C-alpha cells in the first residue's frame, strides 16, 4: 500500500533504505506477501477503554479542540499524517499496513440549533465529537525479525493525550509522545525500548512534529534493540525467582519514599500483576516450561501483554518500563544491578 500523505511540507533528504540498514546483520527482511500469510491476532495492541476508528473518521467527523484564544490544536489527524510523512521521508518508498488507531474518552457536544433537543432526538449532523486520548501504530511488515519463534514487525506511532494540555489558556507548546519499536505478531504486544521513545515531545506546529519524528527515527538503532531482546532469551528464572519478583513488585508500591527512591521504578499495578501471574501458568506463548522455569523473553511478553490494560496516556510509559525492568533483571541475574532488590 502507498502511504497516503496529505501535507507534504518538508524537504528532508531521503536516505536510501539499503544504506540505512547495511549494518543490520540479523534482521530478516521478508517480503510483504510472505508476512501477510501470518494469521493475524484478533487482539489489539492496546485494549483498555478504547475503540478502533479510521483516519477518515478523525479527519471528517471530529471537531478540532482549540485553546482559549481559539487557536487550534494540532489535530489527531494531523499528528498521524505527520508521522506517516516522516516514515516515508526516513525509509523512502516502503510498504506499510493500514494505520491502526485507538481512541478513548470521547468529548461529545451538539450544534447550537440542537440546544433544546433531547438526546434521543438528536440527528447525527447535530452531534459533535472529539477524543481526549488517541494512540496509533504504523506497521512496516517488510522490516521484520524472529525472536524466540515470535515474528516482530517494525512499528512507528504516537500518543496524544489532550488531558495533559492547558486548553483553557492561550495557545502554547503542545505535548506528544512518539515511538518506534516492534509489534509481536504472535500476541500484538508492542515492544518499545528506551532509545525508541520520546515521551515528552513539545512542538508548536505540524512541521516541528515531522522534524521530531524524523529525529527519533534517525537515532533509533534497529540492531541494538533486536540484539537486546534476543539476549533476553539467554536468561532464565526458576519458579522461586519468578515468585520473588512478583512478591517484591507488590511490596514496591507501598515502600517508604526514602527506600523507594533507591530502587528502579516499576509502573505496573496490582491488576496487571494478577494478569502476569495468571499468564505465567496459562498463556500459550509466554507461560513457564514444564519445570516452572521462564526465560526473560517470555517474562517480557507477560509484562507487555498485561500493559494492554493500561489507559492510553500511561501505555507508552509502561511499555518502556517493561523493557527497562526486564533488562535490569538480566543484570541482576549477573549480580550487578539495582534491580537485584526484586530478586533478593
Secondary structure, 3 states (H helix, E strand, C coil): CCCCCCCCCCCCCCCCHHHHCCCCCCCECCCHHHHHCCCCCCCCCCCCCCEECCHHHHHHCCCCCECCCCCECCCHHHHHHHHHHHHHHHHCCCCCCCCEEEEEEEEEEECHHHCCCCHHHCCHHHEEEEEEEEEEEEEEEEEEEEECCEEEEEEEEEEEEHHHCCCCCCCCCEEEEEEEEEEECCCCCEECCHHHEEEEEEECCHHHHHHHHHHHHHHCCHHHHHHHHHHHCCCEECHHHHHHHHHHHHHHCCCCHHHHCCCCCCCCCHHHHHHHHHHHHHCCCCCCCCCCCEEHHHHHHHHHHHHHHCCHHHHHHHHHHHHHHHHHHHHHHCCCCHHHHHHC
